[in-house]
């Protein structure tokens, strides 16, 4: 029986109601599985990825039928799995991100720091591409920071942005009416100018979050930088890998292989398995798998299909977004 005839028979067989086939259209995330990328031996070194915009929510999977696991949830799941495996002696955090929300950056930093405390596992951050703002905040949780020669890092600071559209609405004859319980309830509304006092309130919040950023970096780099030196570096500027090394924001320039070799030396082992945790339906073939995905563009004009809002929410961001 040729293939064409076989196909016709199968179609008739299913259409006639002779069989029922249950094919799930909505794919839910499967449990993490371990995959060895390279090496051998008893000791394992786990590679995890922190890429794209750092957020507490899941990014669009690009499919109506596939659920995407948020970065923070996935990282927590990976660290929990590694914590139960006593063979894991090292952790490489591969970073390619411009940063993101203050909350997500801080939570990821916290999870890695607590993992180190509980396990004693050595952590190396490897900046591959971008490691700016909130991504550098995350990197400072590591015992060592390695930057690829062409990477960009820095941008230590915090920013909050909004549109001021009241003049535009006035030109097209649209006005807004707000009923509020207190004078500051619509603080930083895009539909009216901010008062000097409101600007001062926002600036104080920005300053506090910026101070926290400096504290985190100073704590993570305490062996090479003083807090005063971090303050001097934390004016929001970005640095090339070489500039960052000279400023002691990173420890050395190298590649993922160099980060791996460094961990093996620190563990005093000749060889080790480099592993990743992955979903059964995802591809993780080499240490660079998924490393070249570009961070998403942060659209200041956001169209929200649920509410048809053309204005984004105000968020405090550890983000480099020129």
N, C-alpha and C positions, 0 to 999 in steps of 0.2 A: 504494500500500500504506500503510494507516494505521499509526500508531506501535505500537498494541497488537499488530497482526498481525506487524509486523516483530520485536517483542520475542519473540513465540512462535517465530518461525522461527529466530532467533538461539539461543534456548535449546535447541531441538531439534537445531540444527546442532552445538553444542558437546557436548551430552550424548551424541549418537550417535557420538562419537569421530572426527568428520571433521576436527577441528583440535585442536592443542595450544597452549595459551596459558600462558606462563611469567610468573606474576605474583608478584614477590617480596613476601613478607609481612613480612620483617624489613628495615627501612630503615636502612642504614648512613649515617653522615655523609658528605656530599659535599664536594669541595674548595671552599674559600672563593672567592667571586666578588665583584668590585667593583661597588658600586651608588652612583650619584651621587644624593644627596638634594636638593641645591640648589646654585645658583651655576654659574659657568663660568670658564674660564681655564685656564692651564697648571698653576698651583700647586694642590696638593691638600692638604686638611686632613682627617685621619682621625679619625673618632669611634669610640671603643670603649667598651663598657659593663662596669662592675664592679658587679654587683647580687646581692642575696641573701646567704646565709651563705657566707663565704669558706672554702673547703675544698679539699683536694687531690683529692677524689673527686667523681664526677659526681652531680648531683642527680637525683631521680626525674623521668623525662621524662613520666610520666603515661600511658605506653603500653608494652605488652609488646612491641611491634613496632618501636620506635624507640630507637636508641642515643643517649644524651646525651653531649656532649663536656664534660669537666670544665672549669671556668672557667679554671684555670691553663693547661691545655693549649690552650684556645681563644685566650687572650690571647697566649701564646707564638707560636702560629701566625699571628695577626694582625700581631704586631710583626715577625716574620720576613718576612712578605709586604711590609709597609711598608718595611722596610729595603732591599729589592731595588728599590724604586721611588723614583728620585731626585726625582720630582715631588712627593713627600710632604714638605711643609715644616712641618707642625704636627700635633700630636696632642692631642685633647680626650679626657680620661678622665671619662666620666659615671659618678658614684658614687651608688648607693642601697643601702646595706648597713649592718647593725649591727656588722659585723666578723666574726670567725670564729676559726679556729685560728691559733696563733702561726706555725706553719710556712707555711701558705698566705699569710697576710698578708705575711710576710717575703719569700717567694718572688716574689709579685706586685710588691712594692716593688723587689726586686732586678732583675727583668726590665725594668721601666720605666726604672730608673736606668741600667742597662747599655745599653739602647736609646738613651737620650739621649747617653751617652758616645760610642757608635759612630757615631751619625748627626748629632749636633748639632741635631736637631729640637727645636723648642720644645714643651714639654708643659704643658698647663693642665688642672687637675683641677676638675671642676664637681660640687659636692655637691648632688644633687637628691633631697631627702627626708631620708634618713639617711646620715651619714658619720661614724659613731662607732667608737671603739676601733680595731680592725684596719683598718677602712675609712679612718680618718684616717691611720693608719700608711701606707697606700697613697698617700693624697693628698699626703703630705709628700714624695713623690718628684718632684712637679711643680715647674715653675718658678714657677707662680702657682696659687693656689687661689681659685676663685669659688664662693660659696655662694648658693643660691636663698634669697629672703627668709624663707621658712617652714621652712627646713631645720634640722636638729639635728646637732651635731657634738660633738667632745670625747670624753669617757669614755676618757681616756688611762690605760691600766693593763692589768693582766693578772689573770686569775682562774682558779682550778681548783676544781671542785665534785665532791662525792660524796654518796651516801646512806650513812647509818649505820643498818643494819637489824637489828643484833644483838639489840636489845631486842624488836623486833617478832617476830623468829623464835623468841625464847625464849617469848613468850606463846602461840605456836601450837604449841610443842613441836618445833621444828625446830632442829637444831644443825649446825654445819659442822666438818669435820676437814681440816686442811691439813698436808701434809708438804712441808717446804721445805729448801733447801740452806743458807740463811743466815737470820739473825734478821730482816733487813729485806726478805727476798724478797717478802713479801706487804704491802709498804709501802702504806698507805692503803687497805687492804682494807675493803669495806663491811660485812664480817661480824664486825668487832671494833673497839673504840675505838682511836684512834691514841694512841701514847705521846707524851709531851712532846718526846722526841728526834725522833720521826718528823714531828711538826708543825713542828719547827725546820728539819728537812731540806727539807720542802716550802716553807717560808717563804723559805729561802735561794734556792731555785730560782725562786720567784716574784719575789723581789727582783732577781735577775740578769736575768730576762726583762724586768722593768719598767725596769731601768737601760738595757737595749738599746733599748727603746721611746723613752725619753727621748733617748738619743743620736741615734736616727734622726730624731726630730722636730727636735732642736737643729741637726742637720746640714742638714736640709731648709729650716729657717727661720732660718738663720744670719745673714741680712741684716737680720732684724727682731727676733729674740729671742735672748737669751743662754741658756745651759744652765740657769742658776739660775732664770730666768723660766719656762722650760719645766717645771722641777721643781715650781715653785709652782702651775702650772696643771694638773699631772698627778696630781691626787688622785682621779681617777675620775669627777668630775662632768661633766655634759653642758652644752652651751652652745647658745643660740639663735644664729642667723646674726649678729645684731647684737652679741651678747655676744662671739662668736668674733672678729668684726672688731675690736672694741675691745681684745680680748686679743691681737690680731695672730696668731691661729691661722689666719685666712683673710685674703686680701688685699683682697677687695671683695665686695659683695653684688650679685648680678645673676642673669641667666638664661643659658641655653645660647647664645642669640643674642649676648649680651654677651661670653661667652667666645670665640665665633667672631670677633666684631668685633675683640677684643683681639689675637688671633693675627694677623689680617690686618694690623692696624696695625704689629705688631712685625716682620712680614715685608715691610712697605712695599708691599703690593699692594692694589689697589682691589677686586678680586674674586678668588674662589678657589672651587674645587669642594669642597664638603663631601661626603665619601664614607664609606661603611661597607663592611666585608667581611661577607658573609652567606652562609648555605647556600642553595642553590636552593629548598629547601622551607620557608623561613622568611620572615616578613613584616617588612620594614624600610622603612616608607614615609616617615617624618619623623624629625626629630632627637629626638622624644619617644617613638618606637616602643620599647616594652618598658620605658620609664622608670617607668611607674606600677605595675609588678608589685610587690606587697608582699613584703618579705623574709619568708622562712618562719619560723614559730614554732619556737623551739628547745625540743623536748620533753625535759624532764629525766627523765621515765619513758619509756624507749625499749623497744619490743617488737621484738626481732630475730628474724625468722622462721626464720633459718637455725639459730640456736643456742637459740631460745626463752629467751633471757636477758632478764630484766625490768630489768636494771641497766645503765646506759650505761657506756662506758669512760671512764676518767679522762683528760681532755685539758686541756692548757694553752691558754687562750683569750684572745685580744685581742677581747673581745666585750662589748657592752652588752646585757644580757638581764635587764631588771627583772622 
